């Protein structure tokens, strides 16, 4: 065999050229599957996911379609519009919106414990205000006061639910759905 048949060895032969075509295809199919799963969510759950507006509109459009072929093309379009989103972050956002993630369950229990403690004692309300000075104190105290009255009168717990929602909104952290490139991470570290 001739020596000149092989190219000379470079020091940069292991240079990363990005994901392979197969990897890109797998990610695209994963995004389409996530898009299909989101078409089955209710409107409120879908809003909780925090999708970009164009993706949200296409998912709503998918629901109106009856033709299998049109739905298939629409899923491809949804996957294409989700191309710049991180599939793992989208999965986490869906799980949080549906209450299936461990973080969502933990947050739910935390808010319930806080609400129940506040309804039991004024000391818990004072401690919460001291720990969270950015809370709307007037609104918090009003929910607690009216929820206690509702409980004593054996009425439906409308304000207890409102207090829970207020706490949930305070502690619920949004998931960033944007894809983070390895190159941008490396440049930020330097």
Secondary structure as GFF3:
##gff-version 3
##sequence-region A 1 190
A	DSSP	three_ten_helix	3	5	.	.	.	ID=ss1
A	DSSP	alpha_helix	21	39	.	.	.	ID=ss2
A	DSSP	alpha_helix	43	49	.	.	.	ID=ss3
A	DSSP	alpha_helix	53	64	.	.	.	ID=ss4
A	DSSP	alpha_helix	68	81	.	.	.	ID=ss5
A	DSSP	alpha_helix	87	98	.	.	.	ID=ss6
A	DSSP	alpha_helix	102	120	.	.	.	ID=ss7
A	DSSP	alpha_helix	122	131	.	.	.	ID=ss8
A	DSSP	alpha_helix	137	152	.	.	.	ID=ss9
A	DSSP	alpha_helix	158	171	.	.	.	ID=ss10
A	DSSP	alpha_helix	182	189	.	.	.	ID=ss11
###
